[in-house]
């Protein structure tokens, strides 16, 4: 079986509003309130707060291996 590898590398150093994607999430209202409050304390936006948390949580590089199209899966 042949595998193809997809690598995604985090590159957030030069992000601007024009190259961001809108994302809708559903979280506990108390957690949302806590996050908004923390953003105010840090004098930042909720977007920046979430980005910082995700960057800290996620690995710098994600590798996904999947079977190559058209290969025998035996």
C-alpha angles and dihedrals in degrees: 000000000000121000130204119209125217117194123194117192122196111238109169100141095100102035117145132177091263094061100046128105123225111236129186117210133177115220137160110284091232090054091049090051090048091051093048090049092050090049090054091048090051090044091234139112127271087241092057091046092053092045091052091049093049093046090052093046102042124070116252091240130033120196119195118188118198135162114277114250113264096019124129110257095206 
